Amino acid sequence: MTDKSDLHTKAMDFLLKTSRTFFIPISYLPKGLQEAIGAAYLCMRAIDEIEDHPGLPADSKVSLLQALSELPDADFKEEDLQKLFEPYKDDLPEVTLFLSDWVEFCPPGAKGKVLESTKEMAEGMAKWVIKDWQIHNEEELDDYTYYVAGLVGVMLSDMWNWYDGTETDRELAIAFGRGLQTVNILRNREEDAERGVNFYPDGWGFNEMLAHTERNLALADAYIGEIETKEIIQFCKIPLELAKATLKALKEGKEKIDRATVTEIVSQVVEH
């Protein structure tokens, strides 16, 4: 177990390494909320790396994810995880192998919700590995994006409520996560195709996925509209504005937004 004083540094280092997009808004959060959201992101990133692992056989992914989904909430033991990861320790990235550290990093009052959401995500991911990520209709797309991103929205809503009693709409929270995820699906279309994965429902092209994404991002705006806490609004607005800018770039035939645009968007959100 890592010493408490080093854990914050370690967690923030891993956030920066694994996601610049989320590191930025997390770094602006007040103490307590920063640890809760940082821990939640790292827990979910840890299992995401199992689902996305290019070299791990599907049956290994399924058994790992299902085992994680069955871990106890209350009596969570580091040695259980070490035993589970031992056969795969040469294959799995550090962010996954340090999962018990991320659980430890989470403030006690938020830990139960973070574990609950992480376990539900692991269960859903296992289901989609079994299905080989084959999506044929909008209902299946919504099911997949619920597990990998909508759940993040729900978990964030739980964190806002834990922090200062902020109440938000669960369905809008799911749409928020879903919208961010389908921006990634649009952006990574060719990359996904190269590994034989297609997240587009049958008969859908760029325009249909774009319309689906824009509908969800409009619901994300409505979600933020219900929030009064400045720090929470700021946290939510940064990834949302980056997602909108990425969509605009994709419509213009560009692959992504440049670093200067990211910096400008973050500055505008923080200043307002």
N, C-alpha and C positions, 0 to 999 in steps of 0.2 A: 504493500500500500504506500502511495506517495505521501510525503509529509504535507500537511494542510497548506503551509506557507508556499510550497512549490507548486501546489496543484493549480492555483489560479494562473500562474505563468505558463504551466504546461498546457492547460486547457486553451488559453488565448493563443498560444503558439500553434496548436493544432487547428483551431478555428481559422487562423490566417492561412495555414497550409492547405486546408481542405475546402474553404469557400471564402473568397474575397467578398462576394456579394453579401453574405450574412455576417461576416466579421465586422463590416463597417457599421450596420445598425446596432449590432450587439455591443460594440465598443462604446456607443453613446448611452447605453442604458444605465440607470442608477444601480447602486450596489444592492444585492439581493436578487433583483430582477435579472441583472446581467448574468449572475451565476446560474439561475434557474433556466434561462433561455439558452445560455451557452452549453450547459449540461445536456439539455433536451436535444439541441441540434447535434451535438457530438454522439449521443446515444443513437439517434436516428441515422446519422451518417455511418456509424459503425455497422449497422445492419444493412444499409443501402450498399455498402461495399461488398457484402456477401452476395446480395442479389445480382449486382452488376459485374461480379468477378469474371474476367474473361477466361481464366484457366481452371476454374473449379467446376467439376462435373455437376450436372443438375441434381442428381440424387444427394450429393454432399450438401449442396445449397439448401435443399428441402429439409434434410435432417437437422442441419444447423439452425435454420430459421424456425422450424417447428419446436426444437428444443428450447430456443430462446423465448418463444411465445408461451411456453409452459413453466418458465421460472417463477418461483413464488415472489409476490410483491413485498411482503413484510420481512420474510427471513432470507433476504438476498445475500448469498455468500460468494465472495471473490473466488474461493477454491472451486466452486461449481463451474464458474466460467472458465477457469484455467484448465480444468479437466475436459470441458467441452471443446475448447480451442486447441488443446494439445496436439491432436493428430494433424491439424491444419496450420500449425504455427509458422511453418516456412512459406505458406501461400498467402495467408491473410495479412492485410496492411496493419500498421501499428494502431491506427485509429480504431480498428475493430478489436485488436488484442488488448487495448487499454479500456475496454468498455466498463470494467468495474471501477476504474478511476473516474470516469465521467458520472457514474451513479453516485460515487462518493462526493464528487464536486457539487452535486445538486443540493440546495438548501433542504433541510428535513421536511418542511411544510409542503414543498413542491414535488418531492421525490416520488410519492405514490402515483400522482397523475402522469409524471414523465415515464415511469415504468409501465404503467397501464397502456399509454399510447404507443410506446415502443414495442410492447408485446403484441398489441393488436396489429401494428404495422408488420411485424415479423410474420405473423399468421397469414395476413393478406398477401405478403410477398411470396411466401411459400406456395400459396394457392396459384399465383400467376407464374411461378417457375414451372409448376406442374403443367399448366396450360401452355407453356412455351411462349408466353406473351402474345398469343394470337388473338387479336381483337377484330371482331367482325361487325359490330354495331355500336351506336352511341352509348347504349346502356353498359356494354362491356368496357368501353373507354372510361365512362364515369366510375365504374367499379374499380378499375385499375388506378385511376388518378385519385380516387378517394383514399386508397391504402397508402400510396406513396407520397401524397401531398395534402389532400383534404384533411387527413388526420393531423397533419402539422398545424393546420388552421384551428382545429378543435382544441388541440393541446395548448396553442398560444392563447386562445380564449380562456381556457382553464387557468393559465398563468396570470392573465390580466386580473381575473377574478380573485385569485389568491393574493395578488400584490396589493390591490386597493379597492376590491369590490366591483370593478368595472364589469358590466353585463353586456354581452354581445350575442348576436343571432348565430346559432350553430350552423344553419344552412348557408348563411353568407360567409361564415368562416371557412366552410368546406369549398365554396365557390372560389374564394380567395386563393387557397392552396392549389386548387384545380387549375385556375387561370395561369398561375406561375409555372405549373408543370407543363401545360400545353404550349406555353412559349418555348420551353426547352424542347418539346417534341417537334415543334416547327423548325427550331434552329438545328436540331441534330438529325434531321430526316436522313441525310445521306450516310452519316456515321452509323445510325441504327441499321439501315439497309445492308451495309457492309457486314454486319454481324448477324444478318438474317432476321432482324426484329422489325416488325411493322406495327406502329401504334395507331395507324389511320384506319377507321372503320371502312368496310368494303364500299367502294364507289366514291370515297372521299378523296379530294385533292387539297392543295394548299388553301383554296378559298373557303372550303367547308370547315377545315380545321381553324382557319383564321376567324371565321364568324363565331365558332364555338368558343374560342379563346376570348374574343372581345366581349361576348355576353358575360362570361365569368369575371372578366376584369371590371366590367361595369358593376357587377355585384360586389366586387372587392371595394370599389369606391363607396358603395352604400354601407358596407361593413365599417369602414373607417369613419364614415359620417356619424356613426352611433357613439363614437369614443370621445371622451372629454379630456383624458390625461395626455398632456403634451408629449411626454416621453414615449408613450405607447403609439400615439399618432405618428410621431417621427419614425419610430421603428417600422411601422407598417408601410408608411409612404415611400421609404427608400427602395425596397425591392419592387413595389408596385410601379413606381415611376421608371425604374430601370427596365422592368418588363415591357412597359408601354413604349419606351424608347427603342428596345430591341425589336418589337413588332414593327415599328415605323421603319427601322433599318431593313428588316426582312422584306417589307413591302417595296422598298427601294432597291432590292436586289443585293443588299450587303449581307454579310454573314453575321456580323455582330456590331455592337457599339464600341468605339475606341475608349481608351483609358481616360482621355481628356473629357469626353462626354460624361463618363461615370462620375468623375470628380465634380464636374459642374452640376450634375443632377443632385448629388449628395449635398453640396454646398447650398443649393437653392432650398432643399427640404429643411436642412438644419437651420438656415437663417429665418425661414418662415415659421 
